[in-house]
Amino acid sequence: MHLSAENLAARRGEDLIFVNISFHLTTGDALVLTGRNGSGKSTLLRVVAGLLAAEKGDVKFVDNSGRSDRRPGEASHYLGHRNAMKSELTVAENLAFWKEFLGDSEGGLGLSVEEAADAVGLAGITHLPFGYLSAGQQRRIAFAKLLVAYRPIWILDEPTAALDAAADRLLAELISGHQKDGGIVLAATHQPLGLENATELKMTGFAGVGEGIWG
Ligand SMILES: Nc1ncnc2c1ncn2[C@@H]1O[C@H](COP(=O)(O)OP(=O)(O)OP(=O)(O)O)[C@@H](O)[C@H]1O
């Protein structure tokens, strides 16, 4: 499996956010995006997930069987800043919705709702409305969404925001487990996640980008 980007550039509104971003990731790899606020980490993740069009360049995905006709977004879980859960539905209902809606993609099977809640240390509270949970518990459940439906690529924007130290470690272990199972991870973070096989890509934002870059 390969996920690669060649000379990506992206714009938000009128502003060019970054140019000439390239990377090549293979089975088990992680790319950790670092850089100051506003340097373009979320923008790059959204481009890779297919949620934002690149201004220039391309992202390519080749799966384990050599198929290259699927867009990277179709093979990805995207965990953004928001948790993408309905406050008034229970934790179990939210996760069951995502399990049914996303389904498993080729190459793996998702956990049951209870197994996924257990994996993030919250097996006992799946009957509660999502809105009753603390911020850290909500983030853990948002992460459990990644476990109920299999996707080979995980795209994570500040996955450990709002988490305590124990949950930090738990999620880092789940991310490492995904890598060991052959998955690929892209994560933007301000805190070290302690991942193995990880390459750091320091985003610098638009500063210093001159005229004439479009050649
Ligand atoms: N919809 C938008 N329209 C215009 N500019 C935007 C839009 N969304 C983001 N930006 C700008 O794009 C730049 C990059 O933002 P981005 O969210 O990618 O940064 P980041 O590195 O993820 O920051 P943080 O560490 O704060 O999460 C910022 O200057 C931001 O103001």
The ligand as an ORCA input file, in Angstrom:
! r2SCAN-3c Opt
* xyz 0 1
  N     -12.081     28.753      5.111
  C     -10.990     29.517      5.141
  N     -10.876     30.648      4.421
  C      -9.751     31.389      4.442
  N      -8.671     31.082      5.173
  C      -8.726     29.970      5.924
  C      -9.877     29.119      5.951
  N      -9.620     28.093      6.773
  C      -8.365     28.272      7.229
  N      -7.825     29.389      6.724
  C      -6.466     29.902      6.962
  O      -5.554     28.936      6.522
  C      -4.372     28.964      7.337
  C      -4.007     27.555      7.710
  O      -4.980     27.056      8.610
  P      -4.915     25.587      9.163
  O      -6.194     25.348      9.913
  O      -4.568     24.647      8.067
  O      -3.672     25.668     10.171
  P      -3.138     24.648     11.288
  O      -1.668     24.505     11.070
  O      -3.942     23.391     11.262
  O      -3.399     25.459     12.614
  P      -3.718     24.984     14.141
  O      -2.420     24.514     14.733
  O      -4.189     26.252     14.772
  O      -4.801     23.927     14.088
  C      -4.678     29.901      8.496
  O      -4.019     31.124      8.252
  C      -6.170     30.077      8.439
  O      -6.554     31.350      8.875
*
